[in-house]
Amino acid sequence: MMPVWTLVAALMVVSMPGSLGSVYATAAERARAAASMNANSSMRALYGPVFGDSLGALTAWRAGVYAAVLAAAMSLVIVVRHTREEEETGRQELLSAAMVGRRAPLTAALLAALVANACVAVLVTGGLAGQGAPGAVALGLAVAGTGMFFACTAAIAAQLTESARAAKGITAAVLGAAFVLKAAGDAGTGGGRSALTWASPLGWVENVRAFAAERWWVLPLFAAAVAVQAGAAYALAGRRDLGMSFLPSRPGPAEGRLGTAGALAWRLQRGSVLGWSAGFLIAGVVFGGMADGAADLVGDNDRTREIIERMGGQSGVGAQGAQGALTDAFLATMAGMFGMVAALYAVSSVLRLSAEESGGRAEPLLANAVGRLRWAGGHLAVAFGGSALILLLAGVGLGLGHGREPAAAIGATLAQLPAVWLIGALAALLYGAVPQYAAAAWAVAGGALALGWVGPALNLPQAVLDLSPFAHLPRLPGAQTLDPAPLLVLTALAVALTAAGLGTLRRRDMIA
């Protein structure tokens, strides 16, 4: 897992100078672009301020914070996987029966996270050294520092809760709050000067100002925060019994009945569905508010216009004229991005089946009158229905933020559903047929996201982009004609793969 995470995070950064160089070929174009970005509060909220007009500075602006988010996600997964999840499955108890210290698992997890983040820092530094060694070092250390910050946050969360899923959720919530703080601070105040920006570790990344008169004194903030959090995690680890936590779990449902497998699946996953729904609605409002400024932001830059066209359909045509068509292309691009991110939710929700089985919680249910198909069907209904809900809310947010034609925005996001369901169905098939390789569904969803995100900017051949199911969907809004054939084919494939997954689950043995 670690090589994939590190390579993806580093590739996001090191591929950016070439892409930006093709978009902004001259210093004058880069200076105009930087001025436009800094003057647009929505763009500042999304990416932060631009501190220089060199390719390195634009790379740090465009990819620095998002690479840091990836490093943070990688780190929280590593730490929770090797602390709370090991306790939850009972493996840590076997190890602890030997001569293994109480704090050894936490030390091992943090060392693993440190190695992974160091690899990201080395790859980023090496890949950007040609843009300026000091800036490359500063950006690499800032990304790695963010990863270690959230590794230690995850270490604390793993001591507080009895569930690996809850520990991941708490850390992810802290990461989301950090992004919201940074976005709110940058939207209101330029130059990264807002107190809200400084309150977020992601705001520290941009305030390092890589490739723009680096602020080396910001980096010790990461070291201090890591030291404080690590000390707290070690103190907590020494004050609890194995398998226990400081935040006790509720003994059961506080109210209501769980009369069906579907009701149980909803109870287990409702927190995740509600969290994703709120995030998509807010993001939709933000991106919708940026739509009208898309044409002004692109200006006369043909390369940027081409990228938006490849991601969101044709621009420069239609009754609304070039500016209106480019706005439609921007909205179509955002709808596609929502769909690709929703595929991550679908995979996560479907693979809850694997977590329930490997954790030993499925066996007591299946030993009673609950059949495998009913049990699995409840979780799949939440996965596919939840995907539809979050995309619906994303469309509502786009419509509210844009202020015009909300039905078109909702239709654009819901058109992504067949591709999302197809990836979720593939996860169901992998879980049913080869449960030990079910996690490979993450690679499929991540590959589709990578192709849709960076593929057009890297000018990849259309044959490569077509490997993603999202490449075959209609570009809404703004499409001249709506061909239902791809929607029907992808939906039919999703149904077939889901049926195959349920069939193989019914015939195989459950994990002991």
N, C-alpha and C positions, 0 to 999 in steps of 0.2 A: 504493500500500500504506500509506503513512504516514498519510494522512487517516483511513483505516478504523481503524487501530490507535489513533490519538489519540482519535478520537471514541468508540470502544468503552471505552477506559480512563477517559475523562472522564465518559461517560454512566453508567458503573457507580457513580461517586461522586455525581454531582449528582442522580441519580434517587433516592438513598437517603433524604434527609430526608423527602420526601413519603411514601415507603413506610413508614418508621419512624413518622412522625407518625400514619398511619392505624392502625398497630398499637398504639402507646403514645401515647394522646391526651393524657394528663395527666402532670404532673411526678411525681406519686406513682407512676404506673405505670412511668415510665421509671426512677425510683429503685429500685423493686422489681426491675425487669428487670436493672439494672446489678448489684445485689447478687447476684442469682441467677447471672448470668454469671461474676462474679468468684469465686463459691463453687464453680463447676463446673470442675474441672481440665481436663476434655476440651474444654470450650468455650474456656478460656484457651489451650489448645494450638492450637486451630483458628483463633481470631480474635485472641487476645491479651487483656490486661486492659482493663477499662473505667475511664477516668479521670474521667468526668463523666456527669451525667444529662441534659444538654441534647441536642437533636437533632443539633447539630454534633458533639459528643463521641461520640454513638452512631454517627454516620456514619463518623467517623474509625476507630472500633473495628471496625465491620462491613465497611467497604470499603477502608480505607487500605492495609493490607498487600496485599490482592489487586489493587488498582490498581497498586501498586508492582511486583508480580509481572508484570502485563501490560506495564508500561513496560519492565521488564527484558527480557522476551521480545522486545518490539518492538526494543529497542536491539541485542540480540545478533544478531537477524536482519539488521538494517540494516548493522551493521559487518562481519559475515562476508560478507554479500552483496557489499559493495563493496571487499573486500580479498582474502581467500583465494579466494572463488568467482571473482572476475575473473581471478586468476592461474591457477586450475585450468582455466578454459575457454580460456585463451590470449588473452583480450581485453586484459589488462593489458600483455602484451608488445608489442602493437601501439601502445598509448598511450605506453609507456615508450620506444619507438623515437624519439619526438619529444622536445621539450624539456619533459619531465615529471620532476620530482625524485623521488628514491627514496622519500621519505616523503610525497609528495603524495597518493597513494591513501588512506593512513591518515588524513591530515588531513581529506580530503574526507569520509571515512566518519564520523569523529568529529563533524565539523561537521553532517552530516546528522542524526546521532543527537541532537546538541544542539538543533537546530531542532525535531525531533519532540518531545523531552521538554519544551522550552520551551512548545510549544503545549499539551501536556497540563497543565503547570503553570498556564498562563493560563486554560484552560477550567475546571479545577478551582477555581481562585481565584475566577473570575467566577461560576461556578455556585453556590458556597457562600458568597459574600460576604454574603448575607442572614442567614446564621447567625452572622456575626461575622467582620469583615475579618482580624484577626490570625490567627485559627485557619485561615481559608481560605488565607491566604498560607503559613502554616507547613505545612499538609498538601500544598499544591501543590508547594512546594519539596522536601519530603521525597520525594514520589512521583517528581519529576523527578530528584532526586539519586540515587535508587536506580537509575533508568534509566541515568544516566550512569556509575554505578559498574559496572554489568554491561556497558555499552558498552566500557569500558576493559578489563574482564576478557576480553571477546570479542576485543578488539584484541590482547591478549597471546596468547590461544589461537590466533589466526590466524597468528601468527609461529611458534608452536611446532609446528604440524602441517602436513602437505601436503594435507589434505583439508578442504573446507568442512564436510562432514558431521561430521568429527571435531572441528573447532573449535566447531561448534554443540553437539555432545555434551558437550565439556569444560565449556563455559560453562553449559549447562543443568544439568550435574552440580553445579557450584558453586552455582547458584541453588537446586537441590533441597537441597543440604547446608545452605544458609543458612536455608531454611524449617524443616528438621529441627532445627537448632540453636535457632531461635526457639521452635518448638513445645515442644521438650524443656525449655527454660528456663522458659517460661511455665507449663507444666504443673506443674513442681515448685515454683515460687516465684511468688507474686502480685506485682502492681505493676511488672512488667518489670524487677525488680532482679537477676535471675540473671545470672551471668557468661556463661552460654551465650547468653542473649538479647542481651547487649551484644557478643558475638562475631559476631553476624549483622547485616548491613546492614538486613535486614528488621526486626530488633529495634530499630534506630535509628529507623525510621519510627514505631513505636508510642511510643517514648520521647521523641519530639518533643512528644507530648501536645497535639496540636492541639485547640483549643476547651476546654482544661482547664489553664490557667496554662502557656502554651507554654514549652518549654525551647529557646530559640533557640540555646543553646550546643551543642546536638547537631548542628545543620546543618553547622558547619565540619568535622565528621567525614567527611561525604560529600565535601566539597571536598578535604580532605587525601588521602583514599583515591583519589579520581579523579586528583589530581595525581601521586601515587606510581605508580599503574598506568599512566597515560598516559606518564610518563617512561620506565618500563620498556618499554612497547610501542615507543616511538620508538627507544630504544637497540637493541632487538632488530631492528627493521626496518632499521637502518643496518648491521647486521652479517651479513646473509645475502644470497644471490643471489636474483633473481626466480624464483619457482617452487619454491625450496628451503625447508627448515624445519629447526628444531633437534631435532625428534624424528623420526628417519627411519622410513619405513614399512617393514614387513616385505616382502621380495621375493616372497613367495608364501605359500601355506598351509604352515604348519610341519609339519602331519601330516595324514594322511587323504587321500582322493581326492575330486575334484569331477567325478564322472562324468556328472552330469545337470544340466540347467538349474535344476531345483528345488533341487539341492544347492548350486549356486552362489548362488541367491537366499537360501537359508537362511544360508550363510556370510556374505553381505553384510549381512543384516538381523538376525542372531541377537543382536547386542549390544543393538539397540533392543528386540527382543522381551523379552529378559531384564530390561532396565531397567524397561520398562513393567510387566512381571509383578511384579517386586519392589515397585514403587511401589503398584500396586493391592492387593497382599496386605497391605501395611502400612497403607494407608489404610482398607481394609476392617476391619481389627482395631480401628483408632481409632474409626471411625464405629459399628461394632457395639457397642463399649463405651459409646457415648453413648446407645444406643437406649432403655435402661430409664429413663433420666432425662428422656426427651423430654416425658412427660406432666407431670412435676414442673416442668420448665422453662417449659412453656406456661402451666401454672396455669389461671386462669380467663380468660385473654385470648382472647376469641372470634376476634379478627382473626388472631392467630398460628395458632390452630387451623384457621381457614379456609384460610390459605395452605398449611399442611401437607396439609390435605385435598385441595386442588386439585393439589398436586404429587404426592401419594402415594396418593390414593384416599380412600374414606370412613372416617371415624373415628366413635367413639361408638356403634358397632353391633357385633354379633357376640357369641359366647358368652363371650369373655374380658372383656366389659364395656368401658367407655369408655377406661380407661387402657390395656388391652391392645390395643384397636383403634388407638389413637393411636400406640402403639409400632410396630404393623404399618405404619401410614401413614408413620411416620418411616423405617422400613427400606425401604419402597417408594420413598420420595423419594430415599434414598441410592442404591438400585439404579438408579433413573433417571438420577441424576447420573453414576454410573459408566458407564452406557451412552452418555451424551452425550459424555463425555470420551474413551471408547473410540473414538468416531467420528473424533476427531482423530488417533488412532493409525492407524486404517484409511486415512484420506486420506494421511497421511504415508507409509505403507507402499506404497500403490498408486502414489503419485507418485514413488517411487524409480525406476520405469520411465522417467519423464520425465528424471530426473537422469542415468540411465545412457545414455539416448539423446543428450541434449544434450551430455554430457561426452565423447562419442565412444567410449564403452566398449561400447556395444551392437553397433556395426557390425562389429568383428572377430569377435564371436560369431556373428552372423547371416550372415557371409560363409562360414561353414563349414556343417556339416550340421545346425545347430540352427535350427529353424523359429521364426517369430515367435510362433506360438501356444504352443509349448513354452517359449520364453523368457519371454513375458508370463505364462503360466500358473504358472510357478514363483513369480514375485513375488506374483501374486494369491493363490496358495495360502498363502503366508506371511502376507499381509495378512488374509485371512479366517480362517485357522486361528489366527493370533496374536490376533485379536480375541476368538475363542472362549476362548483360553487365559487372557488377562488378565481377562476377565469371570468365568471359572470361579474364578480365584484371588481376585478381589474378593469373590465369594460365599463362598468358604472363609473369607476374613478376616472378613466380616460374621458368619458363623456362629460363628467362634472368639471374636470380640469380644463378641457377644451372649450366647454360652454356651447357647443353646437353639435347637432346630430348625434345625440347619445345612443340612439338605436344602431347607428352605423358602427360606433365604437364597440358596443356590446357584441354585435355580429362578428366583428373582426377578431375579438378575443375568443369567442365561442367556436370560431372556425378552426382554432388550434386543437380542439378536443380530440379529433380522431388520431392525430399524431401522438398526443399525450397518452391516450388510452392504449395505443399500440405499444409504446415503451413500457407502460404499466403491465400490459398483457405479457410481454416478453419476460418481465420480472416474475410474473405468476408462473409462466412455463418453466423458467429456470428453477424456481422454488419447488415446483411439483416434481420435476424430472430429476434434477441434480441439485439437491438442496445445499450441498457443500460448495457449490459454485454460484449460488444465488446472488452473491454480492457483485458478480460480474455485470448485473443490470446497471450498477452505478457507472460502469465504464461506458455503457451504451448511452445513458442519459448525458453523461459528461461529454462524450464525443459529439453528440448532437448539439449541445450548448457551445462547444468550442468551434465547431464548423459554422454555426450560425453567427457567432460573435466575432471571431477573428478571420473566418474564411473570406468574406467579401473584402475586408481591408487588405488581406494578403494576396488578393486577386487569384485565389485558387481556381482551377478549372471547374466548370460547371458539373462535370462528371463526378468530381470529388464532393462538391456541395450536395449533389443529389443522393449521396449516401445517407443523408439525414431525412427522415420522413417529413420534417417540416418544410423541406425544399419543394415538396409536391403540393402544398396547400395553396389555395387562392390568396392573392395579396389584397386583403381588405383593410380599410375601405379604399376605393379608388379603382378597383378592377373594372375593366370595360365590360366583361362578361363573367358570370359565375358558372364554372364547370363543376357539377356535383360529383362527377366520376371519381376524382381522387379522394373526396370525403367518404364516399361509399366504400371504395376499395380499402382504404385504411381502417375504416370501422369494421368491415367484414374480417379483415386480418386480425384485428384486435379481438373480435369475438371468437375466431377460430383458435388463436393462441391461448386465450383464457380457458376455453373448453378443453384444450389439450393439457393445460396445466392442471386443471381440476381432475381430469382423467388419470393422469400419472400420479397425482397425490393420492387418489383413491386406491391405487394398486400397490404403492410402495410401503415399506415399513417406516414407522415414525422413528426419529432419532432417539436412541436410548439415553 
